[in-house]
Amino acid sequence: MQRLVVITGLSGSGKSLAVRCFEDMGYFCVDNLPVALIPPFCELIQRGSEQIPRAALVVDVREGRFLDAFPETLAQLRRREVPVSVVFFECSDEVLKRRFSETRRPHPMAGAQEPLEAGIRRERQALARLREMADRIVDTSAFTAHQLRAFLSKTFGPATARDGLVVHVLSFGFKYGVPAEADLVFDVRFLPNPYFVDELRSADGTHPEVARFLDRSAEKHTFMGHVRALLDFLLPLYTAEGKSYLTVSLGCTGGKHRSVALAEELAGALRAAGRAVTVTHRDLGRE
């Protein structure tokens, strides 16, 4: 088995869409497999005559009290050197409330006479331990269904199963909050802001003119040299430790110009060095 992905997280955060995407990528998927059956499931796959290189399992609050056994089950799998990673999907309360309102589905942890917020809060508490154990946290608040599919395909597609550590470069705007999934956060608000240049204000960090504007800053080149040197030092250590995903986040004020341009440049440098890289510009579409 090349990869086993455990999908978990909040109801309404996109787990169902994720499972369909994993199936499209050739993963053998099982939704709501009891925790106690996960080790036998892995043994069956590894010993079976039919080759199943990649599998994905959904584990969430539907497990009830059996969810308490998951930490020990995960430790057991890792002792057996099963290539398992845990991906936790979450979302802001406001987006979750909108999604449940649109689908008119009841929340699994909200009572008949309770507000939706109570169920969301109770589920967050029930899944707090799993969130802490996750190898990767994916906040789907700003994703459309198409964007989430594209992100999952780039991050978990067949090509990345052989690459070990996958580096996710994420640009964002501090005015919208620091990404929950960030492992490393770099603040690039010290750089000159293209927003205050009339001919660049309506462009974004993917535009060549914005990149050329930032290239005129000596501090930008010094900063990027330090970031690349730090990653050259850290990435082999993270790989040796067994980390599967690393999210490197770069933030500016609005997430439109500076952080986007530097995220694209950093991703290009990492790809040139042979790294598996994905890129997301979280706040690029915001007003």
Secondary structure as UniProt FT lines:
FT   STRAND          3..9
FT   TURN            11..12
FT   HELIX           15..24
FT   TURN            25..26
FT   STRAND          28..31
FT   HELIX           35..37
FT   HELIX           38..47
FT   STRAND          54..58
FT   HELIX           61..69
FT   HELIX           70..79
FT   TURN            80..81
FT   STRAND          84..90
FT   HELIX           93..103
FT   TURN            108..109
FT   TURN            112..113
FT   HELIX           116..126
FT   HELIX           128..133
FT   STRAND          136..139
FT   TURN            141..142
FT   HELIX           145..156
FT   HELIX           158..162
FT   STRAND          166..173
FT   HELIX           174..176
FT   TURN            180..181
FT   STRAND          184..187
FT   TURN            189..190
FT   HELIX           194..196
FT   TURN            198..202
FT   TURN            205..206
FT   HELIX           208..215
FT   HELIX           218..241
FT   STRAND          245..252
FT   HELIX           258..272
FT   TURN            273..274
FT   STRAND          276..281
FT   TURN            282..285
//
